[in-house]
Amino acid sequence: MRKVDVSDDEELGELEDKTEALTLRSKRTERVRKRNAKKTKNTKPQSHNPLDLPYELVLDILVFLQPSDIFNLRRVNRAFRDFIALDEHRIAKSIISWRYVCLEKCFRLPVLTGDIDPSIRPYVMSPERQETLAIHKKPYQHVQSPDPAEVCTCLTCLLRWSSLCLIPDFAHWQKNLDIGEPIPIIRRGTYPEWNQALIASNADIMRKALRSPLWYARLLEAHLDSTTRSIRRQAANKGNKRLRFRMEKEDMESGSDLFLERSGPPSFDFPFHRDNYYMLEAYLPNRSWSAVRERWMYMPAEQHHVDLQYIVKWAERQLRKET
């Protein structure tokens, strides 16, 4: 029989590699090891907190939110609340400057009594003058009268107060108007508790807006929502042939009031009763359409100071009569 040759490798069997890495021990390798360990220890985990972004970038992000979103964000935690409170004026002003260009000029804030020149304040609050304002301070069923010790009672500020107090009341009844449910009727001379609580709540919101620019922006947001819903309702009313504002779907989705700068029907008549809400399309006081300039003309912000000058002249005439 032929003899089978066996190679040397087969005789030795399968080789097993038992080579081990040499442990390097030197001052240089020790320094490198410590340096790498220090880098690993100091490496911060990736943050997902928006407040860790640069300050100006966070502000630019917040500007694109609606005021109601800012209120919700403020409730997330103390860090967000403190950040928003620190720069509330700047955030609100930036939001208003691009979202509520029209509404800001229609609904200006009345001046606080404490901000009036101390030399003029006694004339504004004098009992004789307050008696002459009885017709302007006559309470409506849906608007609470202002407190002379809190809000300036010049004619401009009285109208501003009434117009702004109307915003939360009009917004409160939007659901009724959308579904066609009648607004409760209040008999003349009666003061039901539910209505007194409602107008008191509206006045409280107004007082917050006087001191907080973010609350003021929230009021404007509410009125824009009420206005778009009212325009949509009136557009669906085929029997209403009146001239109305042109509003596209993009206008509603934009969250801006720029479409209200287009020509449209007069909108400055004060809804003196809630019955006016049914046909009210857009309540935008303190402006009038100029056919010559083909744009809306707004009441200047300085009108309050003009009224104060009239009050001073009135007080001077009263003093001359007494002497």
C-alpha positions in Angstrom: 0.0 0.0 0.0 1.2 3.5 -0.9 2.3 5.6 2.1 0.5 8.9 2.5 2.8 11.9 3.2 1.9 14.1 6.1 3.1 17.7 6.0 4.9 19.3 8.9 1.9 21.7 9.6 -0.5 18.8 9.9 1.8 17.1 12.3 2.0 20.2 14.5 -1.8 20.8 14.5 -3.7 24.2 14.4 -1.6 27.1 15.6 -3.1 29.4 18.3 -2.0 33.0 18.5 -1.3 33.8 22.1 0.4 37.1 21.5 -0.5 39.8 24.1 -0.2 43.6 23.7 2.8 45.0 25.5 1.9 47.3 28.4 3.5 50.6 27.7 4.8 52.2 30.8 6.5 55.5 30.4 6.0 59.1 31.6 4.9 60.1 28.1 2.1 57.4 27.8 0.9 58.2 31.3 0.5 61.9 30.5 -1.5 61.0 27.3 -3.7 58.7 29.3 -4.5 61.3 31.9 -5.1 64.0 29.2 -7.6 61.7 27.4 -9.4 60.8 30.6 -9.8 64.5 31.5 -11.3 65.3 28.1 -13.8 62.5 28.4 -14.8 63.7 31.9 -15.3 67.4 30.8 -17.3 66.5 27.7 -20.8 67.9 28.2 -23.8 65.9 27.0 -25.7 67.4 24.2 -28.4 69.9 25.5 -32.0 70.0 24.2 -33.0 73.0 26.2 -33.9 76.0 23.9 -32.7 78.4 26.6 -29.1 77.1 26.0 -29.2 78.8 22.6 -27.7 82.4 22.2 -29.9 85.0 23.9 -30.8 86.9 20.8 -31.6 83.7 18.9 -34.1 82.7 21.6 -35.8 86.1 21.4 -36.0 85.8 17.6 -37.7 82.5 18.0 -40.3 83.8 20.5 -41.2 86.7 18.3 -42.8 84.2 15.8 -45.1 82.8 18.5 -48.6 84.1 19.3 -49.1 85.8 22.7 -51.2 82.8 23.9 -48.2 80.5 23.1 -46.0 82.8 25.2 -48.4 82.4 28.1 -48.3 78.6 27.7 -44.5 78.6 27.4 -44.3 80.7 30.6 -46.0 77.8 32.5 -43.5 75.2 31.4 -41.0 75.8 34.2 -39.4 78.6 36.2 -36.5 79.1 33.7 -38.9 80.0 30.9 -41.0 82.1 33.2 -38.0 84.1 34.4 -36.7 84.5 30.9 -40.0 85.9 29.5 -40.6 88.1 32.5 -37.1 89.6 32.1 -37.7 90.8 28.5 -41.6 90.8 28.4 -41.8 94.3 27.0 -39.4 93.6 24.1 -41.0 90.3 23.2 -44.6 91.7 23.2 -43.5 94.8 21.3 -41.8 92.7 18.6 -44.9 90.4 18.3 -47.3 93.4 18.0 -45.1 95.1 15.4 -45.7 92.5 12.8 -48.9 90.7 13.9 -51.2 93.5 15.0 -50.1 96.6 13.0 -53.7 97.7 12.5 -55.2 96.7 15.8 -52.5 98.5 17.8 -53.5 101.8 16.3 -57.2 101.1 16.7 -57.0 100.0 20.4 -54.5 102.2 22.2 -54.2 101.9 25.9 -55.6 104.5 28.2 -53.2 106.4 30.5 -53.0 105.5 34.1 -53.9 108.3 36.5 -50.6 107.9 38.3 -48.8 108.7 35.0 -50.5 112.1 34.6 -48.4 115.1 35.4 -48.9 115.8 39.1 -49.7 119.5 38.3 -52.6 118.5 36.0 -53.9 115.5 37.9 -56.1 117.5 40.4 -57.9 119.1 37.4 -58.6 115.7 35.8 -59.9 114.2 39.0 -61.9 117.3 40.3 -65.5 116.5 41.3 -66.8 119.3 39.2 -65.3 117.9 36.1 -66.4 114.3 36.9 -70.0 115.6 37.0 -69.7 116.8 33.5 -68.6 113.4 32.3 -71.8 111.6 33.6 -73.0 111.0 30.1 -69.7 109.4 29.0 -69.4 107.3 32.2 -72.9 106.0 32.0 -72.4 102.2 32.4 -73.2 99.8 29.6 -74.6 96.4 30.3 -71.4 94.8 28.8 -68.7 97.4 29.8 -67.7 98.4 33.4 -67.0 102.0 34.0 -63.4 103.0 34.8 -62.2 104.1 38.2 -61.0 107.8 38.0 -58.4 107.0 40.6 -56.9 104.4 38.4 -57.5 105.5 34.8 -57.4 108.9 33.2 -60.9 110.3 32.5 -60.1 112.5 29.6 -62.5 111.8 26.7 -59.8 109.9 24.7 -59.0 107.6 27.6 -62.6 106.9 28.3 -63.2 105.8 24.8 -60.1 103.7 24.8 -61.2 102.0 28.0 -64.6 101.2 26.6 -63.2 99.9 23.3 -60.7 97.6 25.0 -63.2 96.3 27.5 -65.4 95.3 24.6 -62.7 92.9 23.3 -63.0 90.2 25.9 -66.8 90.5 26.0 -67.1 90.1 22.2 -64.7 87.1 22.3 -66.7 85.5 25.2 -69.8 85.3 22.9 -68.2 84.0 19.8 -69.3 80.4 20.4 -72.9 81.6 20.7 -72.6 83.6 17.5 -71.0 80.7 15.6 -73.6 78.1 16.5 -76.5 80.5 16.3 -77.4 80.4 20.0 -79.0 83.6 21.2 -77.1 85.8 23.7 -79.1 86.1 27.0 -81.2 89.3 27.1 -80.8 91.5 30.2 -83.9 93.6 31.1 -83.3 97.3 31.6 -82.7 98.2 35.2 -81.7 94.6 36.2 -78.2 93.5 37.1 -77.9 89.7 37.1 -75.0 88.2 39.0 -73.6 86.3 36.0 -73.3 89.5 34.0 -71.7 91.5 36.8 -69.1 88.8 37.2 -68.5 88.7 33.5 -67.9 92.5 33.1 -65.8 92.5 36.3 -63.6 89.7 34.8 -63.3 91.7 31.5 -62.3 94.8 33.5 -59.6 92.7 35.4 -58.2 91.6 32.1 -58.1 95.2 30.9 -56.3 96.2 34.1 -53.7 93.5 33.5 -53.2 94.9 29.9 -52.6 98.4 31.3 -49.5 97.1 33.2 -48.4 94.1 31.1 -47.5 94.5 27.4 -47.9 90.7 27.0 -51.5 90.9 28.3 -52.1 93.8 25.9 -50.9 91.7 23.0 -53.1 88.8 24.1 -56.1 91.2 23.9 -55.2 92.1 20.4 -54.9 88.4 19.5 -58.3 87.7 20.9 -59.9 90.5 18.9 -58.2 89.4 15.7 -59.7 85.9 16.2 -63.1 87.4 16.9 -62.9 89.6 13.8 -61.9 86.8 11.4 -64.7 84.6 12.8 -67.2 87.4 12.4 -66.1 88.1 8.8 -66.4 84.4 8.0 -69.9 84.3 9.5 -71.1 87.3 7.6 -69.6 86.0 4.3 -71.6 82.8 4.8 -74.8 84.9 5.3 -76.1 85.1 1.7 -78.8 87.5 2.8 -76.2 90.1 3.9 -75.5 92.2 0.9 -73.5 94.8 2.7 -70.0 95.8 1.8 -67.5 93.7 3.8 -63.8 93.2 4.2 -62.1 90.9 1.8 -60.4 88.0 3.7 -58.7 85.1 2.0 -57.8 81.7 3.6 -54.2 82.8 3.7 -55.2 85.9 5.7 -56.8 83.7 8.4 -53.8 81.4 8.6 -51.2 84.1 8.7 -52.1 85.2 12.2 -51.6 88.9 11.1 -54.1 91.7 10.7 -52.6 93.2 7.6 -55.6 92.3 5.5 -57.6 94.8 7.6 -55.6 97.6 6.0 -57.5 97.0 2.8 -60.4 99.2 1.9 -63.7 98.2 3.6 -66.8 99.4 5.3 -66.6 101.9 8.3 -66.0 100.1 11.5 -65.8 102.7 14.2 -69.4 102.7 15.6 -69.4 101.4 19.2 -71.6 98.3 19.8 -73.6 99.9 22.7 -75.5 96.7 23.2 -74.8 93.0 22.7 -77.5 92.8 20.2 -75.1 94.6 17.8 -72.8 91.5 17.9 -75.0 89.5 15.6 -74.3 91.7 12.6 -71.0 93.1 13.7 -68.2 92.2 11.2 -65.2 94.2 12.3 -65.1 96.7 15.2 -62.0 98.8 14.5 -62.4 102.2 16.2 -60.3 105.4 15.9 -59.8 105.3 12.2 -61.5 106.5 9.0 -61.0 105.8 5.3 -59.5 108.7 3.3 -60.7 108.6 -0.3 -58.0 111.1 -1.3 -55.1 109.2 0.1 -56.8 105.8 -0.4 -55.8 104.5 3.0 -57.0 104.4 6.6 -56.3 107.4 8.7 -55.8 106.7 12.5 -56.4 108.8 15.5 -52.9 110.0 16.7 -51.5 108.6 19.9 -50.9 112.2 21.1 -54.7 112.9 21.4 -54.5 112.2 25.1 -52.1 115.1 25.6 -54.4 117.3 23.5 -57.3 116.5 25.8 -55.2 117.3 28.9 -54.6 120.7 27.4 -58.4 121.3 27.1 -58.8 120.2 30.7 -56.2 122.7 31.9 -57.9 125.5 30.0 -61.3 124.4 31.4 -59.8 124.5 34.9 -58.3 128.0 34.3 -61.7 129.3 33.2 -63.3 127.9 36.3 -60.8 129.6 38.5 -61.4 132.9 36.8 -65.1 132.6 37.4 -64.6 132.0 41.1 -62.3 135.0 41.4 
